[in-house]
Amino acid sequence: MAAGADPGWISSVEEAINDAFDPFATAVTSVVFWELPLGEYSFPLIVLWLVVAAAVFTVYFRGVQFTSLGTAVALVRGTYSRQSDPGEVTHFQALASAVSGTVGLGNIAGVAVAVTIGGPGATFWMVLAGLLGMCTKFVECTLGVRYREVHEDGTVTGGPFRYLPVAFERLGPVVSKVAVTVFAVALILFGALGGNAFQSNQTYAQAVEITGGDDGFLASSGAALIFGLVLAALVGVVILGGVRSIARVTSKLVPFMAVLYIGACLLVILGNVSEVPTALGTIVSSAFDPEGVTGGAVGVLIVGFQRAAFSNEAGVGSAPIVHSAVKTKHPVSEGFVAMLEPFIDTVVICTMTALTIVIADTPLYADLLDASAAGETVTNDTGVVLTSRSFDSFLPGFDNVLALAVGLFAFSTLITWSYYTLKAWTTLVGRSPAKENAFKLLFCVFTALGAVVDLGSVLSFADAMLFICAVVNLSACYLLLPKVKEEFRSFRAGLRSGEIAEVPRDERASG
């Protein structure tokens, strides 16, 4: 990641922080990302934790993500919700905000890394993991709304901060308090670094790349600081308005991003439609190829599941925070809506990216496959280049469009994670305008610093924090599954009896 060309004080600060933090970060990440030996293979235990939970939930709810897609779409359109219902945002705005927090570099660079390390077959397992993850989002977001608190001023606090105490109360108040505290602290640490500074850093790096690289006008440390300050100011303007402001921006930004990026993918795919069957055949056959790029079929499965888990964040407990602000009287209604998030993020956007890379089959892709097979590391930076060249082979000059997409993805992620971390902050220190504004200011400071300072080991630590959240969150989801089933049955019964009926169009909470 480019962070400026000045080798002076900025480099000294980076080196000092990384050197001081590296031993601690290494110790934490080695525990969180411990790999379970499976014969000649190994599977990161945290990824197994996420995938198994998704599979268990899918069986428990009899594949609700496949049988209730129509209901989910109807709810997004506001069919069963009124403007007067308790909450702050519509179903569509909640979905857009949550999608904006997950769609980002993982869909552009992460997919390229997956199909390089695991070959085209990794796409198959990414899609499967995404489909299973839809049920995880259904469970955690239903709980987020069921146990939310609507404050006197109409604002909402929900998500794991409200259902974790309920889940763990049977183990005693101390365990319950510790669980909430660990979750909140871990979420803040990831949000400040991975959900904030890293996004700022990547946006700056892409801006440098398209403005002349190291010789461009943005390559100096002074330009990096100005870039970071401008980005922080834009973030501040949005987040000072609270979740309503965030929802208004993301409800416009996310559809634009989706049309921009998916449209570019479709230009490549439809322009080479005769090659699509071959590409799909390669993806499916490679998924079960015993001579796969990395570790055969099992190795490809692991790569696909791991990248999907990192992409859509199903199970880590972040999405229920914003979903809980929805206008509804029926908690499970937002569970249905939340199912669409992994579908958009992983099944649609990640598959589009993978198909584009496989169809383009650039010389760089072949070189990276060979390098991966030889045991060389493929990074996100390399992944962005591969995705860019795959598009450029059909759409010359697409690197500029990709830079815009990366910038928009990063900005939407920044503003959404500001809300997630703010709720974690107020859970720890309490609610007041002064405390909330102080945190928003601090968040913007990290945004500005992210463009200037590249903190490698700190970011690895941040990733570990996100998956600590998943351990706590999914444990609570298991304990509260009967409550979700109760909400599910009640909603279905209400639809059948007519008690829950379509709302007149002029009264719907939509848009």
HELIX and SHEET records of a PDB file:
HELIX    1   1 TRP A    9  VAL A   32  1                                  24    
HELIX    2   2 LEU A   45  TYR A   60  1                                  16    
HELIX    3   3 VAL A   64  THR A   67  1                                   4    
HELIX    4   4 LEU A   69  VAL A   76  1                                   8    
HELIX    5   5 HIS A   91  THR A  102  1                                  12    
HELIX    6   6 LEU A  105  LEU A  105  1                                   1    
HELIX    7   7 GLY A  106  GLY A  110  3                                   5    
HELIX    8   8 VAL A  111  ILE A  117  1                                   7    
HELIX    9   9 ALA A  122  ARG A  146  1                                  25    
HELIX   10  10 PRO A  160  PHE A  168  1                                   9    
HELIX   11  11 GLU A  169  LEU A  171  5                                   3    
HELIX   12  12 PRO A  173  ALA A  192  1                                  20    
HELIX   13  13 LEU A  193  ALA A  197  3                                   5    
HELIX   14  14 PHE A  198  ILE A  210  1                                  13    
HELIX   15  15 GLY A  213  ASP A  215  5                                   3    
HELIX   16  16 SER A  221  ILE A  239  1                                  19    
HELIX   17  17 GLY A  242  GLY A  271  1                                  30    
HELIX   18  18 VAL A  273  GLU A  275  5                                   3    
HELIX   19  19 VAL A  276  ALA A  287  1                                  12    
HELIX   20  20 GLY A  296  ASN A  312  1                                  17    
HELIX   21  21 ALA A  319  HIS A  323  1                                   5    
HELIX   22  22 PRO A  331  ALA A  338  1                                   8    
HELIX   23  23 LEU A  340  PRO A  342  1                                   3    
HELIX   24  24 PHE A  343  CYS A  350  3                                   8    
HELIX   25  25 THR A  351  ALA A  360  1                                  10    
HELIX   26  26 PRO A  363  ALA A  373  1                                  11    
HELIX   27  27 ASN A  380  ASP A  392  1                                  13    
HELIX   28  28 PHE A  398  VAL A  429  1                                  32    
HELIX   29  29 PRO A  433  VAL A  452  1                                  20    
HELIX   30  30 GLY A  456  LEU A  479  1                                  24    
HELIX   31  31 LEU A  481  SER A  497  1                                  17    
HELIX   32  32 ARG A  505  GLU A  507  5                                   3    
SHEET    1   A 2 GLU A  35  LEU A  38  0                                        
SHEET    2   A 2 TYR A  41  PRO A  44 -1                                        
SHEET    1   B 2 GLU A 149  VAL A 150  0                                        
SHEET    2   B 2 VAL A 156  THR A 157 -1                                        
END                                                                             
